[in-house]
């Protein structure tokens, strides 16, 4: 997220502070005959607020969400890797969405 918002590096005196709270939920589905799951769905929700560092006032807030699927197999290690990959995809999607929303807000905000 930091790299997406600051492509030229961290500013010395940032104008805003961004706070993000994440909530992750995993649901298993696609049952086999043995009643074990074959598919997982990861939902990542990020609530964010943008604060002015000069005044401490709330500039904007919002929620971004990503839902990604992943396979579940008989191997515990493979499931761990699959879940981790799903987390990385979801984090990337949420970060991009927050970046887009902040860019739109800042483009429309009065100077």
Biopython code that builds the backbone (N, CA, C, O; Angstrom):
import numpy as np
from Bio.PDB.StructureBuilder import StructureBuilder

atoms = [
    (1, "UNK", "N", (0.834, -1.179, 0.000)),
    (1, "UNK", "CA", (0.000, 0.000, 0.000)),
    (1, "UNK", "C", (0.881, 1.246, 0.000)),
    (1, "UNK", "O", (0.639, 2.193, -0.748)),
    (2, "UNK", "N", (1.890, 1.231, 0.837)),
    (2, "UNK", "CA", (2.783, 2.393, 0.905)),
    (2, "UNK", "C", (3.433, 2.654, -0.449)),
    (2, "UNK", "O", (3.521, 3.802, -0.886)),
    (3, "UNK", "N", (3.885, 1.602, -1.110)),
    (3, "UNK", "CA", (4.525, 1.759, -2.412)),
    (3, "UNK", "C", (3.539, 2.236, -3.478)),
    (3, "UNK", "O", (3.908, 3.019, -4.354)),
    (4, "UNK", "N", (2.300, 1.775, -3.411)),
    (4, "UNK", "CA", (1.289, 2.217, -4.375)),
    (4, "UNK", "C", (0.978, 3.706, -4.230)),
    (4, "UNK", "O", (0.783, 4.409, -5.221)),
    (5, "UNK", "N", (0.935, 4.174, -2.990)),
    (5, "UNK", "CA", (0.583, 5.570, -2.743)),
    (5, "UNK", "C", (1.774, 6.515, -2.853)),
    (5, "UNK", "O", (1.601, 7.719, -3.042)),
    (6, "UNK", "N", (2.982, 5.968, -2.736)),
    (6, "UNK", "CA", (4.194, 6.790, -2.780)),
    (6, "UNK", "C", (5.195, 6.186, -3.758)),
    (6, "UNK", "O", (6.209, 5.633, -3.332)),
    (7, "UNK", "N", (4.932, 6.281, -5.059)),
    (7, "UNK", "CA", (5.821, 5.629, -6.033)),
    (7, "UNK", "C", (7.238, 6.198, -6.047)),
    (7, "UNK", "O", (8.163, 5.536, -6.517)),
    (8, "UNK", "N", (7.420, 7.422, -5.536)),
    (8, "UNK", "CA", (8.749, 8.043, -5.512)),
    (8, "UNK", "C", (9.376, 7.994, -4.129)),
    (8, "UNK", "O", (10.339, 8.712, -3.862)),
    (9, "UNK", "N", (8.849, 7.164, -3.255)),
    (9, "UNK", "CA", (9.384, 7.034, -1.902)),
    (9, "UNK", "C", (8.544, 7.785, -0.881)),
    (9, "UNK", "O", (7.730, 8.640, -1.230)),
    (10, "UNK", "N", (8.754, 7.453, 0.374)),
    (10, "UNK", "CA", (8.016, 8.046, 1.485)),
    (10, "UNK", "C", (8.301, 9.546, 1.572)),
    (10, "UNK", "O", (9.466, 9.939, 1.622)),
    (11, "UNK", "N", (7.259, 10.402, 1.590)),
    (11, "UNK", "CA", (7.500, 11.838, 1.706)),
    (11, "UNK", "C", (8.047, 12.199, 3.091)),
    (11, "UNK", "O", (7.743, 11.544, 4.088)),
    (12, "UNK", "N", (8.852, 13.250, 3.123)),
    (12, "UNK", "CA", (9.435, 13.687, 4.390)),
    (12, "UNK", "C", (8.350, 14.227, 5.313)),
    (12, "UNK", "O", (8.326, 13.920, 6.505)),
    (13, "UNK", "N", (7.454, 15.032, 4.753)),
    (13, "UNK", "CA", (6.359, 15.604, 5.542)),
    (13, "UNK", "C", (5.028, 15.272, 4.859)),
    (13, "UNK", "O", (4.509, 16.083, 4.092)),
    (14, "UNK", "N", (4.473, 14.085, 5.132)),
    (14, "UNK", "CA", (3.217, 13.702, 4.466)),
    (14, "UNK", "C", (2.061, 14.617, 4.868)),
    (14, "UNK", "O", (1.997, 15.099, 5.999)),
    (15, "UNK", "N", (1.162, 14.843, 3.933)),
    (15, "UNK", "CA", (0.001, 15.699, 4.177)),
    (15, "UNK", "C", (-1.132, 14.943, 4.846)),
    (15, "UNK", "O", (-1.968, 15.538, 5.525)),
    (16, "UNK", "N", (-1.161, 13.616, 4.652)),
    (16, "UNK", "CA", (-2.268, 12.806, 5.142)),
    (16, "UNK", "C", (-1.752, 11.585, 5.889)),
    (16, "UNK", "O", (-0.620, 11.141, 5.694)),
    (17, "UNK", "N", (-2.614, 11.057, 6.748)),
    (17, "UNK", "CA", (-2.359, 9.778, 7.409)),
    (17, "UNK", "C", (-3.491, 8.837, 7.002)),
    (17, "UNK", "O", (-4.664, 9.203, 7.061)),
    (18, "UNK", "N", (-3.134, 7.647, 6.598)),
    (18, "UNK", "CA", (-4.125, 6.648, 6.190)),
    (18, "UNK", "C", (-4.130, 5.523, 7.219)),
    (18, "UNK", "O", (-3.090, 4.940, 7.523)),
    (19, "UNK", "N", (-5.303, 5.227, 7.745)),
    (19, "UNK", "CA", (-5.460, 4.117, 8.684)),
    (19, "UNK", "C", (-6.354, 3.073, 8.044)),
    (19, "UNK", "O", (-7.422, 3.389, 7.519)),
    (20, "UNK", "N", (-5.906, 1.814, 8.092)),
    (20, "UNK", "CA", (-6.641, 0.721, 7.459)),
    (20, "UNK", "C", (-6.824, -0.402, 8.466)),
    (20, "UNK", "O", (-5.869, -0.813, 9.126)),
    (21, "UNK", "N", (-8.054, -0.899, 8.585)),
    (21, "UNK", "CA", (-8.364, -2.055, 9.436)),
    (21, "UNK", "C", (-8.838, -3.183, 8.528)),
    (21, "UNK", "O", (-9.756, -3.001, 7.728)),
    (22, "UNK", "N", (-8.206, -4.355, 8.656)),
    (22, "UNK", "CA", (-8.534, -5.501, 7.804)),
    (22, "UNK", "C", (-9.352, -6.537, 8.563)),
    (22, "UNK", "O", (-9.163, -6.752, 9.760)),
    (23, "UNK", "N", (-10.264, -7.172, 7.834)),
    (23, "UNK", "CA", (-11.056, -8.278, 8.374)),
    (23, "UNK", "C", (-11.068, -9.374, 7.310)),
    (23, "UNK", "O", (-11.511, -9.150, 6.183)),
    (24, "UNK", "N", (-10.578, -10.561, 7.675)),
    (24, "UNK", "CA", (-10.520, -11.682, 6.733)),
    (24, "UNK", "C", (-11.450, -12.797, 7.196)),
    (24, "UNK", "O", (-11.498, -13.150, 8.374)),
    (25, "UNK", "N", (-12.183, -13.335, 6.236)),
    (25, "UNK", "CA", (-13.061, -14.481, 6.522)),
    (25, "UNK", "C", (-12.846, -15.527, 5.439)),
    (25, "UNK", "O", (-12.701, -15.199, 4.261)),
    (26, "UNK", "N", (-12.827, -16.789, 5.852)),
    (26, "UNK", "CA", (-12.653, -17.899, 4.920)),
    (26, "UNK", "C", (-13.851, -18.825, 5.053)),
    (26, "UNK", "O", (-14.253, -19.198, 6.155)),
    (27, "UNK", "N", (-14.412, -19.188, 3.904)),
    (27, "UNK", "CA", (-15.542, -20.120, 3.881)),
    (27, "UNK", "C", (-15.170, -21.284, 2.977)),
    (27, "UNK", "O", (-14.638, -21.090, 1.884)),
    (28, "UNK", "N", (-15.451, -22.479, 3.437)),
    (28, "UNK", "CA", (-15.174, -23.679, 2.642)),
    (28, "UNK", "C", (-16.455, -24.155, 1.983)),
    (28, "UNK", "O", (-17.538, -24.064, 2.561)),
    (29, "UNK", "N", (-16.317, -24.670, 0.752)),
    (29, "UNK", "CA", (-17.487, -25.140, 0.009)),
    (29, "UNK", "C", (-17.059, -26.236, -0.948)),
    (29, "UNK", "O", (-15.917, -26.693, -0.896)),
    (30, "UNK", "N", (-17.950, -26.659, -1.811)),
    (30, "UNK", "CA", (-17.649, -27.686, -2.799)),
    (30, "UNK", "C", (-17.293, -29.010, -2.151)),
    (30, "UNK", "O", (-16.171, -29.492, -2.307)),
    (31, "UNK", "N", (-18.222, -29.603, -1.430)),
    (31, "UNK", "CA", (-17.945, -30.817, -0.661)),
    (31, "UNK", "C", (-17.791, -32.062, -1.528)),
    (31, "UNK", "O", (-18.500, -32.249, -2.517)),
    (32, "UNK", "N", (-16.844, -32.905, -1.128)),
    (32, "UNK", "CA", (-16.689, -34.235, -1.730)),
    (32, "UNK", "C", (-17.674, -35.190, -1.060)),
    (32, "UNK", "O", (-18.402, -34.810, -0.143)),
    (33, "UNK", "N", (-17.683, -36.408, -1.523)),
    (33, "UNK", "CA", (-18.541, -37.418, -0.892)),
    (33, "UNK", "C", (-18.128, -37.681, 0.550)),
    (33, "UNK", "O", (-18.946, -38.081, 1.378)),
    (34, "UNK", "N", (-16.854, -37.454, 0.841)),
    (34, "UNK", "CA", (-16.356, -37.660, 2.209)),
    (34, "UNK", "C", (-16.635, -36.447, 3.099)),
    (34, "UNK", "O", (-16.182, -36.387, 4.242)),
    (35, "UNK", "N", (-17.377, -35.492, 2.567)),
    (35, "UNK", "CA", (-17.752, -34.270, 3.274)),
    (35, "UNK", "C", (-16.558, -33.385, 3.616)),
    (35, "UNK", "O", (-16.596, -32.643, 4.598)),
    (36, "UNK", "N", (-15.506, -33.460, 2.817)),
    (36, "UNK", "CA", (-14.390, -32.531, 2.958)),
    (36, "UNK", "C", (-14.497, -31.492, 1.854)),
    (36, "UNK", "O", (-14.946, -31.789, 0.747)),
    (37, "UNK", "N", (-14.080, -30.275, 2.165)),
    (37, "UNK", "CA", (-14.216, -29.168, 1.219)),
    (37, "UNK", "C", (-13.186, -29.277, 0.102)),
    (37, "UNK", "O", (-12.078, -29.771, 0.310)),
    (38, "UNK", "N", (-13.564, -28.810, -1.086)),
    (38, "UNK", "CA", (-12.652, -28.793, -2.228)),
    (38, "UNK", "C", (-12.343, -27.362, -2.682)),
    (38, "UNK", "O", (-11.472, -27.142, -3.523)),
    (39, "UNK", "N", (-13.056, -26.411, -2.120)),
    (39, "UNK", "CA", (-12.898, -25.016, -2.545)),
    (39, "UNK", "C", (-13.020, -24.114, -1.330)),
    (39, "UNK", "O", (-13.826, -24.360, -0.432)),
    (40, "UNK", "N", (-12.219, -23.081, -1.316)),
    (40, "UNK", "CA", (-12.291, -22.085, -0.262)),
    (40, "UNK", "C", (-12.549, -20.725, -0.872)),
    (40, "UNK", "O", (-12.127, -20.446, -1.995)),
    (41, "UNK", "N", (-13.241, -19.883, -0.133)),
    (41, "UNK", "CA", (-13.484, -18.509, -0.562)),
    (41, "UNK", "C", (-12.988, -17.592, 0.548)),
    (41, "UNK", "O", (-13.415, -17.693, 1.698)),
    (42, "UNK", "N", (-12.082, -16.702, 0.181)),
    (42, "UNK", "CA", (-11.525, -15.760, 1.134)),
    (42, "UNK", "C", (-12.115, -14.384, 0.850)),
    (42, "UNK", "O", (-12.044, -13.891, -0.276)),
    (43, "UNK", "N", (-12.690, -13.773, 1.864)),
    (43, "UNK", "CA", (-13.219, -12.422, 1.756)),
    (43, "UNK", "C", (-12.364, -11.520, 2.619)),
    (43, "UNK", "O", (-12.235, -11.742, 3.823)),
    (44, "UNK", "N", (-11.782, -10.506, 2.011)),
    (44, "UNK", "CA", (-10.968, -9.540, 2.735)),
    (44, "UNK", "C", (-11.657, -8.192, 2.652)),
    (44, "UNK", "O", (-11.917, -7.679, 1.563)),
    (45, "UNK", "N", (-11.946, -7.626, 3.805)),
    (45, "UNK", "CA", (-12.605, -6.325, 3.878)),
    (45, "UNK", "C", (-11.645, -5.349, 4.553)),
    (45, "UNK", "O", (-11.047, -5.665, 5.581)),
    (46, "UNK", "N", (-11.505, -4.169, 3.970)),
    (46, "UNK", "CA", (-10.627, -3.140, 4.524)),
    (46, "UNK", "C", (-11.429, -1.864, 4.736)),
    (46, "UNK", "O", (-11.933, -1.273, 3.780)),
    (47, "UNK", "N", (-11.544, -1.443, 5.986)),
    (47, "UNK", "CA", (-12.140, -0.146, 6.302)),
    (47, "UNK", "C", (-10.991, 0.840, 6.442)),
    (47, "UNK", "O", (-10.024, 0.577, 7.156)),
    (48, "UNK", "N", (-11.098, 1.976, 5.759)),
    (48, "UNK", "CA", (-9.997, 2.934, 5.798)),
    (48, "UNK", "C", (-10.509, 4.337, 6.099)),
    (48, "UNK", "O", (-11.652, 4.683, 5.803)),
    (49, "UNK", "N", (-9.625, 5.132, 6.698)),
    (49, "UNK", "CA", (-9.899, 6.549, 6.912)),
    (49, "UNK", "C", (-8.649, 7.333, 6.522)),
    (49, "UNK", "O", (-7.520, 6.899, 6.749)),
    (50, "UNK", "N", (-8.887, 8.487, 5.934)),
    (50, "UNK", "CA", (-7.809, 9.389, 5.550)),
    (50, "UNK", "C", (-7.938, 10.641, 6.408)),
    (50, "UNK", "O", (-8.967, 11.316, 6.400)),
    (51, "UNK", "N", (-6.871, 10.935, 7.148)),
    (51, "UNK", "CA", (-6.864, 12.078, 8.054)),
    (51, "UNK", "C", (-5.886, 13.131, 7.555)),
    (51, "UNK", "O", (-4.829, 12.805, 7.016)),
    (52, "UNK", "N", (-6.245, 14.393, 7.739)),
    (52, "UNK", "CA", (-5.325, 15.482, 7.449)),
    (52, "UNK", "C", (-4.308, 15.542, 8.582)),
    (52, "UNK", "O", (-4.684, 15.597, 9.753)),
    (53, "UNK", "N", (-3.029, 15.532, 8.241)),
    (53, "UNK", "CA", (-1.997, 15.621, 9.284)),
    (53, "UNK", "C", (-1.914, 17.034, 9.856)),
    (53, "UNK", "O", (-1.489, 17.214, 10.997)),
    (54, "UNK", "N", (-2.317, 18.035, 9.077)),
    (54, "UNK", "CA", (-2.254, 19.424, 9.536)),
    (54, "UNK", "C", (-3.317, 19.714, 10.589)),
    (54, "UNK", "O", (-3.047, 20.385, 11.585)),
    (55, "UNK", "N", (-4.543, 19.198, 10.359)),
    (55, "UNK", "CA", (-5.656, 19.528, 11.252)),
    (55, "UNK", "C", (-6.132, 18.339, 12.078)),
    (55, "UNK", "O", (-6.815, 18.521, 13.086)),
    (56, "UNK", "N", (-5.785, 17.137, 11.667)),
    (56, "UNK", "CA", (-6.274, 15.942, 12.347)),
    (56, "UNK", "C", (-7.699, 15.585, 11.972)),
    (56, "UNK", "O", (-8.263, 14.631, 12.507)),
    (57, "UNK", "N", (-8.287, 16.345, 11.055)),
    (57, "UNK", "CA", (-9.676, 16.116, 10.665)),
    (57, "UNK", "C", (-9.794, 14.967, 9.674)),
    (57, "UNK", "O", (-8.882, 14.687, 8.896)),
    (58, "UNK", "N", (-10.942, 14.317, 9.728)),
    (58, "UNK", "CA", (-11.255, 13.235, 8.799)),
    (58, "UNK", "C", (-11.505, 13.825, 7.414)),
    (58, "UNK", "O", (-12.351, 14.704, 7.251)),
    (59, "UNK", "N", (-10.773, 13.342, 6.429)),
    (59, "UNK", "CA", (-10.952, 13.793, 5.052)),
    (59, "UNK", "C", (-11.961, 12.907, 4.327)),
    (59, "UNK", "O", (-12.896, 13.402, 3.697)),
    (60, "UNK", "N", (-11.764, 11.604, 4.422)),
    (60, "UNK", "CA", (-12.686, 10.662, 3.780)),
    (60, "UNK", "C", (-12.530, 9.301, 4.446)),
    (60, "UNK", "O", (-11.551, 9.038, 5.144)),
    (61, "UNK", "N", (-13.497, 8.466, 4.218)),
    (61, "UNK", "CA", (-13.467, 7.095, 4.726)),
    (61, "UNK", "C", (-14.163, 6.198, 3.738)),
    (61, "UNK", "O", (-14.913, 6.664, 2.880)),
    (62, "UNK", "N", (-13.915, 4.910, 3.857)),
    (62, "UNK", "CA", (-14.565, 3.983, 2.951)),
    (62, "UNK", "C", (-14.242, 2.545, 3.290)),
    (62, "UNK", "O", (-13.559, 2.242, 4.268)),
    (63, "UNK", "N", (-14.754, 1.678, 2.453)),
    (63, "UNK", "CA", (-14.534, 0.241, 2.606)),
    (63, "UNK", "C", (-14.254, -0.354, 1.241)),
    (63, "UNK", "O", (-14.966, -0.095, 0.271)),
    (64, "UNK", "N", (-13.211, -1.150, 1.186)),
    (64, "UNK", "CA", (-12.877, -1.884, -0.033)),
    (64, "UNK", "C", (-12.935, -3.364, 0.310)),
    (64, "UNK", "O", (-12.622, -3.766, 1.431)),
    (65, "UNK", "N", (-13.336, -4.165, -0.659)),
    (65, "UNK", "CA", (-13.488, -5.599, -0.402)),
    (65, "UNK", "C", (-13.028, -6.407, -1.597)),
    (65, "UNK", "O", (-13.176, -5.989, -2.746)),
    (66, "UNK", "N", (-12.472, -7.565, -1.310)),
    (66, "UNK", "CA", (-12.068, -8.498, -2.354)),
    (66, "UNK", "C", (-12.529, -9.887, -1.943)),
    (66, "UNK", "O", (-12.438, -10.272, -0.777)),
    (67, "UNK", "N", (-13.023, -10.625, -2.916)),
    (67, "UNK", "CA", (-13.431, -12.015, -2.694)),
    (67, "UNK", "C", (-12.676, -12.864, -3.700)),
    (67, "UNK", "O", (-12.826, -12.682, -4.908)),
    (68, "UNK", "N", (-11.868, -13.790, -3.208)),
    (68, "UNK", "CA", (-11.078, -14.660, -4.081)),
    (68, "UNK", "C", (-11.292, -16.113, -3.680)),
    (68, "UNK", "O", (-11.516, -16.428, -2.511)),
    (69, "UNK", "N", (-11.217, -16.980, -4.665)),
    (69, "UNK", "CA", (-11.371, -18.409, -4.422)),
    (69, "UNK", "C", (-10.032, -19.115, -4.481)),
    (69, "UNK", "O", (-9.088, -18.633, -5.107)),
    (70, "UNK", "N", (-9.961, -20.255, -3.826)),
    (70, "UNK", "CA", (-8.753, -21.071, -3.871)),
    (70, "UNK", "C", (-9.123, -22.528, -3.691)),
    (70, "UNK", "O", (-10.152, -22.850, -3.097)),
    (71, "UNK", "N", (-8.275, -23.413, -4.208)),
    (71, "UNK", "CA", (-8.516, -24.853, -4.142)),
    (71, "UNK", "C", (-8.066, -25.437, -2.812)),
    (71, "UNK", "O", (-7.085, -24.989, -2.219)),
    (72, "UNK", "N", (-8.790, -26.431, -2.363)),
    (72, "UNK", "CA", (-8.412, -27.200, -1.180)),
    (72, "UNK", "C", (-8.187, -28.644, -1.623)),
    (72, "UNK", "O", (-9.030, -29.235, -2.298)),
    (73, "UNK", "N", (-7.049, -29.198, -1.239)),
    (73, "UNK", "CA", (-6.700, -30.572, -1.617)),
    (73, "UNK", "C", (-6.375, -31.366, -0.360)),
    (73, "UNK", "O", (-6.582, -30.881, 0.752)),
    (74, "UNK", "N", (-5.867, -32.583, -0.528)),
    (74, "UNK", "CA", (-5.580, -33.440, 0.614)),
    (74, "UNK", "C", (-4.278, -33.092, 1.329)),
    (74, "UNK", "O", (-4.020, -33.602, 2.419)),
    (75, "UNK", "N", (-3.464, -32.243, 0.739)),
    (75, "UNK", "CA", (-2.179, -31.881, 1.318)),
    (75, "UNK", "C", (-2.298, -30.614, 2.166)),
    (75, "UNK", "O", (-2.737, -29.574, 1.676)),
    (76, "UNK", "N", (-1.910, -30.705, 3.424)),
    (76, "UNK", "CA", (-1.951, -29.544, 4.309)),
    (76, "UNK", "C", (-1.055, -28.418, 3.827)),
    (76, "UNK", "O", (-1.438, -27.249, 3.880)),
    (77, "UNK", "N", (0.146, -28.767, 3.352)),
    (77, "UNK", "CA", (1.070, -27.754, 2.859)),
    (77, "UNK", "C", (0.513, -27.067, 1.613)),
    (77, "UNK", "O", (0.591, -25.844, 1.493)),
    (78, "UNK", "N", (-0.042, -27.839, 0.694)),
    (78, "UNK", "CA", (-0.620, -27.262, -0.523)),
    (78, "UNK", "C", (-1.782, -26.336, -0.175)),
    (78, "UNK", "O", (-1.951, -25.292, -0.805)),
    (79, "UNK", "N", (-2.578, -26.708, 0.819)),
    (79, "UNK", "CA", (-3.678, -25.843, 1.246)),
    (79, "UNK", "C", (-3.155, -24.534, 1.835)),
    (79, "UNK", "O", (-3.717, -23.466, 1.593)),
    (80, "UNK", "N", (-2.082, -24.629, 2.603)),
    (80, "UNK", "CA", (-1.477, -23.436, 3.192)),
    (80, "UNK", "C", (-0.984, -22.489, 2.092)),
    (80, "UNK", "O", (-1.232, -21.284, 2.148)),
    (81, "UNK", "N", (-0.297, -23.030, 1.108)),
    (81, "UNK", "CA", (0.221, -22.222, 0.003)),
    (81, "UNK", "C", (-0.919, -21.622, -0.806)),
    (81, "UNK", "O", (-0.851, -20.459, -1.205)),
    (82, "UNK", "N", (-1.954, -22.396, -1.050)),
    (82, "UNK", "CA", (-3.110, -21.913, -1.800)),
    (82, "UNK", "C", (-3.814, -20.779, -1.047)),
    (82, "UNK", "O", (-4.209, -19.781, -1.649)),
    (83, "UNK", "N", (-3.967, -20.936, 0.262)),
    (83, "UNK", "CA", (-4.594, -19.909, 1.095)),
    (83, "UNK", "C", (-3.734, -18.650, 1.105)),
    (83, "UNK", "O", (-4.251, -17.539, 0.992)),
    (84, "UNK", "N", (-2.436, -18.824, 1.240)),
    (84, "UNK", "CA", (-1.513, -17.688, 1.251)),
    (84, "UNK", "C", (-1.552, -16.930, -0.079)),
    (84, "UNK", "O", (-1.530, -15.700, -0.090)),
    (85, "UNK", "N", (-1.608, -17.643, -1.177)),
    (85, "UNK", "CA", (-1.705, -17.020, -2.491)),
    (85, "UNK", "C", (-3.013, -16.234, -2.621)),
    (85, "UNK", "O", (-3.030, -15.141, -3.187)),
    (86, "UNK", "N", (-4.098, -16.789, -2.101)),
    (86, "UNK", "CA", (-5.394, -16.097, -2.130)),
    (86, "UNK", "C", (-5.316, -14.815, -1.303)),
    (86, "UNK", "O", (-5.849, -13.783, -1.709)),
    (87, "UNK", "N", (-4.653, -14.876, -0.142)),
    (87, "UNK", "CA", (-4.485, -13.677, 0.683)),
    (87, "UNK", "C", (-3.725, -12.590, -0.071)),
    (87, "UNK", "O", (-4.111, -11.421, -0.049)),
    (88, "UNK", "N", (-2.648, -12.983, -0.736)),
    (88, "UNK", "CA", (-1.841, -12.010, -1.482)),
    (88, "UNK", "C", (-2.637, -11.365, -2.599)),
    (88, "UNK", "O", (-2.534, -10.157, -2.814)),
    (89, "UNK", "N", (-3.440, -12.158, -3.321)),
    (89, "UNK", "CA", (-4.276, -11.603, -4.387)),
    (89, "UNK", "C", (-5.300, -10.630, -3.813)),
    (89, "UNK", "O", (-5.511, -9.548, -4.361)),
    (90, "UNK", "N", (-5.933, -11.017, -2.710)),
    (90, "UNK", "CA", (-6.952, -10.169, -2.097)),
    (90, "UNK", "C", (-6.347, -8.862, -1.589)),
    (90, "UNK", "O", (-6.935, -7.794, -1.761)),
    (91, "UNK", "N", (-5.183, -8.946, -0.970)),
    (91, "UNK", "CA", (-4.519, -7.735, -0.462)),
    (91, "UNK", "C", (-4.182, -6.796, -1.617)),
    (91, "UNK", "O", (-4.385, -5.585, -1.518)),
    (92, "UNK", "N", (-3.671, -7.350, -2.701)),
    (92, "UNK", "CA", (-3.345, -6.529, -3.871)),
    (92, "UNK", "C", (-4.596, -5.833, -4.424)),
    (92, "UNK", "O", (-4.564, -4.643, -4.738)),
    (93, "UNK", "N", (-5.691, -6.584, -4.539)),
    (93, "UNK", "CA", (-6.935, -6.011, -5.064)),
    (93, "UNK", "C", (-7.477, -4.912, -4.154)),
    (93, "UNK", "O", (-7.904, -3.861, -4.633)),
    (94, "UNK", "N", (-7.461, -5.151, -2.851)),
    (94, "UNK", "CA", (-7.956, -4.155, -1.895)),
    (94, "UNK", "C", (-7.072, -2.909, -1.932)),
    (94, "UNK", "O", (-7.581, -1.788, -1.919)),
    (95, "UNK", "N", (-5.770, -3.095, -1.978)),
    (95, "UNK", "CA", (-4.849, -1.950, -2.027)),
    (95, "UNK", "C", (-5.086, -1.115, -3.280)),
    (95, "UNK", "O", (-5.106, 0.114, -3.212)),
    (96, "UNK", "N", (-5.264, -1.772, -4.418)),
    (96, "UNK", "CA", (-5.529, -1.049, -5.669)),
    (96, "UNK", "C", (-6.852, -0.278, -5.591)),
    (96, "UNK", "O", (-6.948, 0.852, -6.068)),
    (97, "UNK", "N", (-7.854, -0.892, -4.992)),
    (97, "UNK", "CA", (-9.159, -0.236, -4.875)),
    (97, "UNK", "C", (-9.061, 0.991, -3.967)),
    (97, "UNK", "O", (-9.609, 2.042, -4.298)),
    (98, "UNK", "N", (-8.381, 0.878, -2.845)),
    (98, "UNK", "CA", (-8.211, 2.028, -1.952)),
    (98, "UNK", "C", (-7.446, 3.128, -2.682)),
    (98, "UNK", "O", (-7.805, 4.302, -2.591)),
    (99, "UNK", "N", (-6.408, 2.756, -3.395)),
    (99, "UNK", "CA", (-5.621, 3.733, -4.152)),
    (99, "UNK", "C", (-6.502, 4.482, -5.153)),
    (99, "UNK", "O", (-6.422, 5.706, -5.248)),
    (100, "UNK", "N", (-7.343, 3.756, -5.902)),
    (100, "UNK", "CA", (-8.238, 4.393, -6.876)),
    (100, "UNK", "C", (-9.199, 5.363, -6.188)),
    (100, "UNK", "O", (-9.409, 6.481, -6.659)),
    (101, "UNK", "N", (-9.772, 4.929, -5.086)),
    (101, "UNK", "CA", (-10.742, 5.777, -4.387)),
    (101, "UNK", "C", (-10.091, 7.029, -3.821)),
    (101, "UNK", "O", (-10.667, 8.115, -3.890)),
    (102, "UNK", "N", (-8.899, 6.885, -3.264)),
    (102, "UNK", "CA", (-8.193, 8.057, -2.728)),
    (102, "UNK", "C", (-7.797, 9.005, -3.850)),
    (102, "UNK", "O", (-7.872, 10.223, -3.688)),
    (103, "UNK", "N", (-7.374, 8.454, -4.993)),
    (103, "UNK", "CA", (-7.019, 9.307, -6.120)),
    (103, "UNK", "C", (-8.226, 10.111, -6.592)),
    (103, "UNK", "O", (-8.104, 11.303, -6.873)),
    (104, "UNK", "N", (-9.380, 9.475, -6.680)),
    (104, "UNK", "CA", (-10.603, 10.191, -7.075)),
    (104, "UNK", "C", (-10.969, 11.261, -6.057)),
    (104, "UNK", "O", (-11.323, 12.379, -6.431)),
    (105, "UNK", "N", (-10.888, 10.930, -4.782)),
    (105, "UNK", "CA", (-11.213, 11.898, -3.739)),
    (105, "UNK", "C", (-10.274, 13.095, -3.822)),
    (105, "UNK", "O", (-10.729, 14.239, -3.803)),
    (106, "UNK", "N", (-8.969, 12.845, -3.914)),
    (106, "UNK", "CA", (-8.003, 13.947, -3.916)),
    (106, "UNK", "C", (-8.093, 14.778, -5.204)),
    (106, "UNK", "O", (-7.819, 15.978, -5.181)),
    (107, "UNK", "N", (-8.472, 14.155, -6.319)),
    (107, "UNK", "CA", (-8.632, 14.902, -7.570)),
    (107, "UNK", "C", (-9.815, 15.859, -7.490)),
    (107, "UNK", "O", (-9.796, 16.917, -8.119)),
    (108, "UNK", "N", (-10.845, 15.501, -6.725)),
    (108, "UNK", "CA", (-12.046, 16.331, -6.616)),
    (108, "UNK", "C", (-12.032, 17.259, -5.425)),
    (108, "UNK", "O", (-12.842, 18.184, -5.361)),
    (109, "UNK", "N", (-11.126, 17.039, -4.470)),
    (109, "UNK", "CA", (-11.082, 17.836, -3.242)),
    (109, "UNK", "C", (-10.574, 19.248, -3.546)),
    (109, "UNK", "O", (-9.679, 19.430, -4.371)),
    (110, "UNK", "N", (-11.152, 20.239, -2.873)),
    (110, "UNK", "CA", (-10.639, 21.604, -3.067)),
    (110, "UNK", "C", (-9.206, 21.697, -2.516)),
    (110, "UNK", "O", (-8.867, 21.030, -1.539)),
    (111, "UNK", "N", (-8.388, 22.514, -3.139)),
    (111, "UNK", "CA", (-6.986, 22.652, -2.724)),
    (111, "UNK", "C", (-6.845, 23.278, -1.368)),
    (111, "UNK", "O", (-5.728, 23.459, -0.884)),
]
sb = StructureBuilder()
sb.init_structure("model")
sb.init_model(0)
sb.init_chain("A")
sb.init_seg("    ")
for serial, (resi, resn, name, xyz) in enumerate(atoms, 1):
    if name == "N":
        sb.init_residue(resn, " ", resi, " ")
    sb.init_atom(name, np.array(xyz, "f"), 0.0, 1.0, " ", f" {name:<3s}", serial, name[0])
structure = sb.get_structure()
